[in-house]
Amino acid sequence: MGRLFGTDGVRGRANVDLTPELAMAVAVAAAHTLAETDRSHPPLAVVGRDTRASGEMLEAAVVAGLASAGANVIRVGVLPTPAVAFLVAEAKADLGVMLSASHNPMPDNGIKLFAAGGHKLPDEIELKIEAAIEANATTAWDRPVGAGVGRVHDLLDGADHYVQHLTGTIGHPLDGLKVVVDCANGAAAEVAPVAYREAGAEVIAIHAEPDGLNINDDCGSNHIDDLRAAVVEHGAHLGLAHDGDADRCVAVTADGDEVDGDQIMAILALAMRDAGTLAGDTLVATVMSNLGLRLAMSAEGIRLMETRVGDRYVLEELRASGLALGGEQSGHIVMPEHATTGDGVLTGLHLMARMAQTGRSLAELASVVTKLPQVLINVPVADRTVGAGAPGVLAAVELAEAELGETGRVLLRPSGTEPLVRVMVEAATGQTAQAVAERIAAEVRTASPAAS
C-alpha cells in the first residue's frame, strides 16, 4: 500500500481514488488507533462534511465504518473544518472526521482526521492508521455485535455552538463595517455571514448558494475576481474569501487589492503584540511566506519562526513552543487560544476587529508588509531527490544566494506528491527573481531530465 496521507489528510477524486470502501477502511482504522480501549463506555466520534455531493456518499461509509468498529457517532452535517475540530473538543470525543478537499475542485474529496481535543494528527499516528488499514485488509478484525455496535446521532445545533464560540473571541464590536464575504459555495455559506452579522458588521454574501456541484467553482479564496468587483460595487470596507471548508481566509481592500495570509498574519501579530497576547513576541510561518513578512516583523521587534509547508507543521510548532499565532501565505491562520486548527471565519472576525479598534482601513493596516516579487517554477524531473540535491543545482543555489544577499531568497524543495522540484526565488525586482529562478531551474532539468 502506498502512502495515503498527504499534507492534509487523504485526498483524491471521489469514487475513483477516494472510494466508499477506502473511506470505510480509514474510519475503522482510525477508530482502532485513536479511540481509547480501556474505557467503560464506547469511543465517540464526530463526523462532518463540506457541501460536495460526494460527501453524502462518503459520510455514509465513514459513519458505517466507525459504528462497525464500536464507536458512537455524532453526525454534524455540513460545517467548516474548524467547526468540526471545535465540536470534537466540546463533546470530549475521541476522534473527528471531516470530509472535504478544502480548496480543490468539486470532483475531489478528502478525509481529515482529528484526535481528542480537535488536534490534527502527527505523522507517526497517520503511519499507524495506514498500518492498521493494511492489517485489516488481510486479517479479519474483531467486530462488535449486539449492543457493542456503535450508535449514530445527529447534532442539529452544532453551527450555533460554533458561531457563539467565534463571536465570543473578539473584544471589539464590528459596528460600522461593511464586508462582502465569498463563501465559495462551501461550508462557510451558512456560518460565515451569520458570525459576521452577529459581531455587528453589515454583510453582503456572495457564492453562498451551494448545490453540491459548485463548491470552489470560480469563487472562494483561490478565485477572488468576483469578490473584488463586489467590494467596489457595494462600497464595502473590505472583502473576505473562504475556501470550500472555510479553514482559509484571504481579504481584499476597499479598492479591491488582495491582502494575503502573510499580510493578515502581520496585522494580527501587531494587534496581539499591542494587547500583550503575542507569546514570546513570536510569529510562526512556513518557508513559503514572503521575505517581506520577515523584514516587516523584524522592523517591529517580532521574531519569525519558519516551518515546513503545511498548516499542520505550523500547528505542531505553536503547540511545542507555546506560541499564540501562526499561519500560511495561503490564508491558513491559527490562533491556538481560540482554535486547534486554521479557521477562516475566526481570522475574518479578528481582522475586522483590528480595523474597528484602530479606525484604520485594511489597506493601511496591510501596508506594514512590502511584499518582494516572488517567482515559482515547477520543474518536472525523473527523480526529485537527484533534481534537488545534485552538485550543480546546489552550486547554482549557493551562487544565487550570494548574489541576492539580504534582498532576496531562494527556496528549493521537492514536491511531496508529484515528480517535481519547486524553485522559488524572491528578489528586489521581478526581473531579477525570474532570471535567477530560470537559471536554477535549468540546472535542475540538467540534473534529472523528466521522462519524455
Secondary structure by P-SEA (a helix, b strand, c coil): cccccccccccccccccccaaaaaaaaaaaaaccccccccbbbbbbbbbccccaaaaaaaaaaaaaaaabbbbbccccccaaaaaaaaaaacccbbbbbccccccccbbbbbbbccccccccaaaaaaaaaaaaaaacccccccccccbbbbbbbcaaaaaaaaaaaaacccccccbbbbbbcccccccccaaaaaaaacccccccccccccccccccccccccaaaaaaaaaacccbbbbbcccccbbbbcccccccccaaaaaaaaaaaaaaaccccccbbbbcccccaaaaaaaaaacbbbbbbcccaaaaaaaaaaaccccccccccccccccccccccaaaaaaaaaaaaaaaccccccccccccccbbbbbbbbcccaaaaaccaaaaaaaaaaaaaaccccbbbbbccccccbbbbbbbcccaaaaaaaaaaaaaaaaaaccccc
